[in-house]
Amino acid sequence: MRTRAALIVPAASAATALLLTAPQSQAAPGHERTVRCAEKALSLRAEAVPTDPTVLRVRVTNRGARACVVDRVPTVTFGDLDGAALPVPQGGTGTYRLTPGGTAYADVRTIADPADPEARRVDSVTVSASAAQWGRSFPAARLGTGRKVVVWEPVTTWWQRSAAAADHAIGLG
């Protein structure tokens, strides 16, 4: 076992050194550095899930010609309230890669119990694919939640490959 490990490490180190020293155009396929998505290259959408108005489905689409990355978890804020929806599961740091024309989905549970006396009501929800971007604001009526969005201790899933995967991650269906 030791002999094999000793042979593998130098080979891996040599490959890594080659990738690090090669110009970007000569790097091995699949190892290109993916850049952050420019906000203008992204299309954001949000709407209430018809079967559960306490859940919003958000999606981001890369309209650019190259793959790019967004934050692993969308940034979702509510009207003029402080803070953002917390990621479920925790540990939402990192990135999510979007291919050109690719779309990712996330679900946001705005409140666990709409009758909760601590509930707040806001006129809009703002969604951003990266915390450093402004994002897009969606009025409650456009989301399909009525005149207001009821919110208390909101949570959001990580970006998922499909709406069904986002539903599963938040506990729908």
C-alpha positions, -999 to 999 in steps of 0.1 A, spaced: 0 0 0 27 25 9 45 20 -25 13 27 -44 5 58 -24 40 71 -29 36 66 -67 2 83 -68 11 114 -49 39 126 -72 17 119 -103 -12 139 -88 12 167 -79 27 168 -114 -8 170 -129 -17 198 -105 15 217 -113 8 213 -150 -27 227 -146 -15 256 -124 13 266 -148 -6 261 -181 -22 291 -197 -60 291 -193 -64 280 -230 -42 249 -223 -57 237 -191 -72 202 -191 -109 201 -201 -132 203 -172 -107 223 -151 -113 257 -165 -119 284 -139 -156 293 -138 -163 330 -131 -191 345 -111 -222 352 -131 -227 389 -140 -261 401 -127 -271 412 -162 -266 377 -175 -291 362 -150 -329 360 -152 -347 356 -119 -383 344 -114 -404 338 -82 -439 326 -76 -460 309 -49 -463 271 -51 -500 266 -59 -505 238 -35 -488 257 -6 -489 295 -5 -463 295 23 -437 282 -2 -422 303 -29 -404 287 -59 -375 308 -72 -354 301 -103 -323 316 -119 -314 312 -155 -280 319 -171 -287 339 -202 -250 343 -209 -229 324 -235 -205 309 -209 -209 288 -177 -207 308 -145 -213 304 -108 -238 319 -83 -239 314 -46 -250 279 -35 -280 294 -18 -302 323 -31 -303 354 -10 -340 360 -2 -351 391 18 -386 403 28 -398 438 23 -381 462 48 -374 434 74 -338 428 85 -321 395 76 -326 368 49 -340 333 47 -317 308 63 -303 279 42 -317 244 47 -295 224 52 -271 247 69 -236 252 54 -248 272 24 -215 287 15 -200 278 -18 -211 281 -54 -235 265 -79 -225 262 -115 -249 273 -142 -243 262 -178 -252 286 -206 -290 285 -207 -291 265 -175 -317 270 -148 -315 262 -111 -345 261 -86 -349 268 -49 -379 267 -26 -384 293 2 -408 285 31 -418 319 43 -435 307 75 -441 273 92 -476 284 107 -494 313 91 -514 317 123 -482 324 143 -487 356 163 -451 366 156 -458 366 118 -450 397 98 -466 408 66 -446 424 38 -454 438 4 -426 422 -15 -398 396 -16 -363 403 -31 -344 374 -46 -307 374 -56 -285 347 -70 -255 361 -51 -253 381 -20 -232 408 -37 -259 415 -63 -290 436 -60 -314 409 -73 -350 414 -83 -380 424 -62 -413 407 -66 -446 423 -53 -468 400 -32 -496 401 -58 -472 391 -86 -460 362 -64 -495 349 -60 -496 353 -23 -524 379 -22 -518 414 -10 -491 405 15 -465 378 21 -467 363 56 -432 357 70 -416 344 102 -383 325 104 -381 318 67 -358 291 52 -346 284 17 -332 254 0 -299 253 -19 -301 257 -57 -314 224 -72 -314 210 -107 -353 208 -109 -384 222 -93 -392 187 -80 -358 185 -63 -364 219 -47 -399 207 -35 -384 175 -21 -356 195 -3 -382 218 15 -405 188 23 -433 192 -3 -449 162 -19 
